[in-house]
Amino acid sequence: MPARWLDLIRGRQASVVFPDAADARVLAAAARLVSERLAQPVLIGRSEELNLLAADAGERMPEGVEVVDPEEAAADVDLDVALRRVYADGGGVLSDAEARRLLADPLILGMLLVRAGRVDACVAGNRSRTSDVLRAGIRVLGVAEGIDTVSGSFLLTLPDGRMVTYGDCAVLPDPDAEQLAAVAIASAATHEILTGEQPIVAMLSFSTKASAEHASVEKVRRATGLACRRRPDLEIDGELQFDAAIDQQVAAAKAPGSRVAGRANVFVFPNLDAGNIAYKLTQRLGHAQAYGPLLQGLAHPLSDLSRGCSTDDIVAVAIITALQGVGSGDSRRCRSKPERKP
């Protein structure tokens, strides 16, 4: 895990809620987050069940971990009001029975705690399906102002220490040009927050600068133009093949006039097939450490773990999501929280 993340987050008292808390991996991750002063875990579940699970693993529930019981949360007036407001914004009205049922849903409850400002960020998915996490996230957290596309990126640390960002690798099966432009802008922001580097964005294709013609190539060209117009301050170029985007010698031959070619650190793939396959190839064959998927475009930080994640994965993604919640700049501080129960 990059030392920069540890330095940025340690001692800031950022809080992260885990809706899928009845999992030995999450309990082990929570213990590490507390002992290393990296974040304040909030676990959704029944204390008795979580204590038994910890005991079965030969562990004890660490001090400093807050447990929120869904049954008790159903009686929380402030959360009930916040939930009804969420649904009213979407034109819906909840009955008392529906509100109690939704508040008892760990995913809904965890994200509502974030939306209500009680917790900085949410990490789910170690037991829930991605579709359920996304559905709850869009419904409860909402999309960020001026954003209409939710996507998912991966940050990869290469064996030589370089860090690159791939998008979209998790959400959009076949994005149109407008969505692809949004993915580029969001992935650039993710890369800058987490690495401190200036994002240099390559819009990828099987063509480099009109070396081929196809509808998918034209989509990438159009997306590049849209992204450049929306964010003229960003370095974005396309369409580029991957080798032209990352290798300076290839870039000199294929795209000599490009400011991005040969220098890119953010790679935007034309569809989910390409993005998902690419990050797994980089991870498995290139021996990169992959962090994600990191959801982008929501109004509040949410990450969706793989159900095959390890404790190390959970700790890393919790730190990343907490950084998105409290900001990575040294001048920004975590907002104050109510005193937590032991």
C-alpha distance (Angstrom), angle and dihedral (degrees) to the residues before:
residue distance angle dihedral
M1 . . .
P2 3.83 . .
A3 3.80 112.0 .
R4 3.81 88.6 -138.0
W5 3.80 91.3 68.6
L6 3.78 92.2 50.4
D7 3.79 91.6 49.0
L8 3.81 92.4 48.6
I9 3.79 97.5 47.6
R10 3.80 105.1 32.9
G11 3.79 113.0 109.3
R12 3.81 95.7 3.7
Q13 3.81 92.2 110.4
A14 3.79 93.3 -133.9
S15 3.79 111.3 173.1
V16 3.80 126.1 -138.9
V17 3.79 125.0 -170.0
F18 3.81 121.6 -147.2
P19 3.82 112.4 -159.8
D20 3.83 92.2 -177.4
A21 3.80 92.0 55.9
A22 3.82 99.0 141.4
D23 3.79 90.2 88.4
A24 3.80 126.9 102.2
R25 3.80 89.7 -137.9
V26 3.81 91.3 58.2
L27 3.80 92.4 47.3
A28 3.81 90.4 51.8
A29 3.80 90.4 47.5
A30 3.81 91.1 49.1
A31 3.80 90.3 52.8
R32 3.81 90.9 52.8
L33 3.79 93.9 46.6
V34 3.81 89.8 53.8
S35 3.81 98.3 41.4
E36 3.81 92.8 48.2
R37 3.84 93.2 42.9
L38 3.79 91.4 -122.8
A39 3.81 101.1 129.8
Q40 3.78 144.1 -20.9
P41 3.83 108.3 -107.2
V42 3.79 120.3 -145.8
L43 3.81 113.4 -163.9
I44 3.80 124.5 -157.6
G45 3.78 111.1 -144.1
R46 3.77 146.8 67.1
S47 3.81 114.5 -53.4
E48 3.81 92.4 -137.5
E49 3.80 92.7 53.7
L50 3.81 93.6 46.3
N51 3.81 92.6 47.5
L52 3.80 90.7 51.1
L53 3.80 91.2 48.3
A54 3.80 90.7 50.9
A55 3.81 91.4 47.9
D56 3.81 91.1 50.8
A57 3.80 87.7 55.4
G58 3.79 90.7 49.8
E59 3.78 92.3 -109.5
R60 3.78 138.8 110.3
M61 3.77 126.9 -130.1
P62 3.81 103.5 -98.5
E63 3.78 120.3 -118.9
G64 3.79 114.4 -108.3
V65 3.80 94.7 41.7
E66 3.79 114.4 122.1
V67 3.80 117.7 -146.3
V68 3.79 119.6 -156.3
D69 3.80 114.2 -161.4
P70 3.83 111.1 -148.5
E71 3.80 91.3 -145.9
E72 3.79 91.3 55.3
A73 3.80 92.0 42.8
A74 3.81 89.3 59.2
A75 3.83 87.2 69.1
D76 3.82 93.8 49.4
V77 3.80 105.0 113.4
D78 3.81 95.1 -160.3
L79 3.81 92.5 52.2
D80 3.80 90.6 46.3
V81 3.81 89.9 53.8
A82 3.82 91.7 46.4
L83 3.82 91.7 50.3
R84 3.80 92.9 49.4
R85 3.79 89.6 49.6
V86 3.82 90.4 53.2
Y87 3.77 91.6 53.9
A88 3.80 93.5 41.0
D89 3.82 88.9 56.4
G90 3.79 86.6 59.0
G91 3.79 92.5 48.2
G92 3.79 95.8 -102.0
V93 3.78 133.1 125.8
L94 3.81 121.6 -151.5
S95 3.77 125.9 -147.5
D96 3.80 117.5 -139.0
A97 3.81 90.2 -104.7
E98 3.80 92.4 50.6
A99 3.81 91.6 48.8
R100 3.82 91.8 51.6
R101 3.80 91.1 48.0
L102 3.81 92.8 50.6
L103 3.79 93.9 46.1
A104 3.80 88.3 53.6
D105 3.82 89.7 57.7
P106 3.84 106.0 96.7
L107 3.81 93.6 -147.2
I108 3.80 93.8 50.4
L109 3.80 92.0 43.2
G110 3.80 94.7 48.3
M111 3.79 93.5 50.2
L112 3.79 91.8 44.2
L113 3.81 88.9 57.3
V114 3.81 87.7 56.2
R115 3.79 94.0 46.3
A116 3.82 90.8 48.3
G117 3.80 90.4 54.3
R118 3.78 96.1 -115.2
V119 3.81 93.4 114.2
D120 3.81 131.1 29.8
A121 3.80 101.6 -140.1
C122 3.81 145.6 -1.1
V123 3.81 130.0 -132.7
A124 3.81 117.0 -171.1
G125 3.79 140.4 146.2
N126 3.80 102.3 82.9
R127 3.82 86.2 111.7
S128 3.81 103.2 6.3
R129 3.78 127.1 80.0
T130 3.79 117.7 -107.2
S131 3.80 90.8 -120.8
D132 3.82 90.7 56.8
V133 3.81 92.5 47.0
L134 3.80 91.9 49.3
R135 3.79 93.5 45.6
A136 3.79 92.3 51.9
G137 3.79 92.0 43.3
I138 3.79 94.9 52.9
R139 3.80 92.2 43.6
V140 3.81 99.1 45.2
L141 3.80 106.2 24.7
G142 3.79 96.1 33.4
V143 3.79 126.2 -157.0
A144 3.79 123.6 -63.9
E145 3.78 119.3 -95.7
G146 3.78 111.3 -80.9
I147 3.83 92.1 11.8
D148 3.79 126.3 111.9
T149 3.81 99.9 167.6
V150 3.79 128.4 73.8
S151 3.80 115.2 -161.9
G152 3.78 140.5 163.3
S153 3.79 129.4 -126.3
F154 3.78 135.3 -171.9
L155 3.77 124.2 -142.8
L156 3.80 111.0 -149.9
T157 3.79 127.6 -165.2
L158 3.81 109.2 -152.9
P159 3.82 122.3 -145.8
D160 3.82 90.4 -104.5
G161 3.82 90.6 56.6
R162 3.79 98.1 -103.9
M163 3.80 116.5 136.5
V164 3.80 122.2 -144.3
T165 3.79 133.6 176.6
Y166 3.81 125.5 -139.6
G167 3.81 124.3 -163.9
D168 2.96 144.5 -142.0
C169 3.79 99.2 15.4
A170 3.79 102.7 139.5
V171 3.79 119.9 27.5
L172 3.84 121.2 30.3
P173 3.83 114.9 61.4
D174 3.80 96.0 -168.8
P175 3.82 112.0 1.9
D176 3.78 119.8 -162.0
A177 3.79 121.2 -132.1
E178 3.80 94.5 -87.8
Q179 3.80 92.0 50.3
L180 3.81 91.8 45.9
A181 3.80 90.0 53.3
A182 3.81 89.3 51.7
V183 3.82 90.2 50.1
A184 3.82 89.8 53.1
I185 3.80 93.7 51.4
A186 3.80 94.1 44.4
S187 3.81 93.4 46.3
A188 3.80 90.3 50.7
A189 3.81 89.9 54.1
T190 3.81 91.8 48.1
H191 3.80 91.3 50.8
E192 3.80 93.9 49.1
I193 3.82 93.9 48.0
L194 3.79 94.5 49.1
T195 3.79 102.3 36.8
G196 3.80 104.5 27.7
E197 3.80 87.5 -132.8
Q198 3.77 128.1 126.3
P199 3.81 106.1 -103.0
I200 3.80 115.5 -120.2
V201 3.79 107.1 -168.9
A202 3.79 126.7 -153.0
M203 3.80 118.7 -167.5
L204 3.79 101.4 -148.1
S205 3.79 130.4 -142.7
F206 3.80 139.8 145.7
S207 3.82 84.9 -101.7
T208 3.80 130.8 68.8
K209 3.79 116.1 -153.5
A210 3.80 97.9 -27.9
S211 3.80 96.9 -38.1
A212 3.82 85.5 136.2
E213 3.79 137.7 17.8
H214 3.79 124.5 -137.8
A215 3.79 138.9 129.0
S216 3.80 91.1 -102.7
V217 3.82 90.5 52.0
E218 3.78 90.7 51.3
K219 3.81 89.4 50.3
V220 3.80 90.8 56.1
R221 3.81 91.4 47.3
R222 3.78 91.5 51.4
A223 3.80 91.7 46.2
T224 3.81 89.6 51.6
G225 3.79 91.2 53.5
L226 3.80 92.6 47.8
A227 3.80 92.9 48.9
C228 3.79 92.3 48.1
R229 3.80 91.9 50.6
R230 3.80 92.8 47.4
R231 3.80 94.0 46.1
P232 3.80 110.1 21.7
D233 3.82 88.5 165.3
L234 3.82 91.6 67.6
E235 3.80 125.0 82.9
I236 3.82 102.4 -122.0
D237 3.79 128.7 156.0
G238 3.78 139.7 164.4
E239 2.83 171.5 -139.8
L240 3.80 92.3 37.0
Q241 3.77 135.1 153.1
F242 3.79 114.2 -128.0
D243 3.80 94.8 -108.6
A244 3.80 91.2 51.7
A245 3.78 90.3 48.4
I246 3.81 96.7 52.8
D247 3.83 108.2 24.7
Q248 3.80 117.9 69.4
Q249 3.81 95.2 -156.2
V250 3.81 92.1 51.9
A251 3.80 89.7 44.0
A252 3.80 91.2 54.4
A253 3.80 89.9 55.5
K254 3.80 100.5 39.2
A255 3.82 105.0 29.7
P256 3.80 109.0 15.7
G257 3.81 94.1 162.0
S258 3.80 97.1 50.7
R259 3.82 121.0 109.3
V260 3.82 89.6 -160.8
A261 3.80 103.6 43.6
G262 3.79 112.4 103.2
R263 3.83 91.9 11.2
A264 3.80 105.4 63.5
N265 3.80 122.2 134.5
V266 3.81 97.8 169.1
F267 3.80 117.5 60.5
V268 3.81 121.4 -166.7
F269 3.80 114.5 -162.7
P270 3.81 123.5 -149.9
N271 3.81 94.8 -125.4
L272 3.79 143.4 0.7
D273 3.81 93.8 -97.4
A274 3.80 91.1 60.7
G275 3.81 96.3 41.0
N276 3.78 97.0 46.4
I277 3.80 94.2 45.0
A278 3.80 92.1 45.6
Y279 3.79 96.4 53.8
K280 3.80 91.5 48.2
L281 3.81 91.8 48.3
T282 3.80 90.1 49.7
Q283 3.79 90.5 47.6
R284 3.81 98.9 44.2
L285 3.80 104.0 31.9
G286 3.79 98.6 24.6
H287 3.82 93.1 44.4
A288 3.80 92.3 -130.7
Q289 3.78 123.1 157.6
A290 3.81 107.7 -119.4
Y291 3.81 123.0 -153.9
G292 3.79 118.7 -168.8
P293 2.87 159.9 -39.3
L294 3.80 86.5 -108.2
L295 3.77 109.1 -168.1
Q296 3.81 115.4 -132.9
G297 3.78 132.3 -165.6
L298 3.81 99.2 36.9
A299 3.80 121.1 122.9
H300 3.83 91.4 -121.6
P301 3.83 132.9 30.2
L302 3.81 117.0 -84.3
S303 3.79 130.4 160.3
D304 3.78 128.0 -167.5
L305 3.81 114.7 -145.5
S306 3.76 124.4 -152.6
R307 3.79 111.7 -108.1
G308 3.80 86.4 -126.0
C309 3.81 92.9 57.6
S310 3.80 124.4 135.2
T311 3.79 128.5 -135.2
D312 3.83 88.0 -102.3
D313 3.82 89.3 54.1
I314 3.80 91.3 51.8
V315 3.81 93.0 49.6
A316 3.81 92.2 48.9
V317 3.80 95.4 46.5
A318 3.82 90.8 45.9
I319 3.81 89.7 54.9
I320 3.81 92.3 47.3
T321 3.80 92.9 48.3
A322 3.80 91.6 46.0
L323 3.81 89.4 52.7
Q324 3.80 89.0 53.1
G325 3.80 88.0 51.0
V326 3.78 99.9 49.8
G327 3.81 100.1 25.3
S328 3.77 128.3 -109.0
G329 3.79 98.1 -118.9
D330 3.78 117.1 106.5
S331 3.81 90.7 -129.3
R332 3.79 93.6 59.0
R333 3.76 121.7 82.9
C334 3.74 134.4 -165.5
R335 3.78 111.3 -96.0
S336 3.78 115.1 -110.6
K337 3.78 119.1 -93.5
P338 3.78 134.6 -156.8
E339 3.78 111.7 -92.8
R340 3.79 109.3 -83.1
K341 3.75 125.0 -125.8
P342 3.83 115.2 -115.0
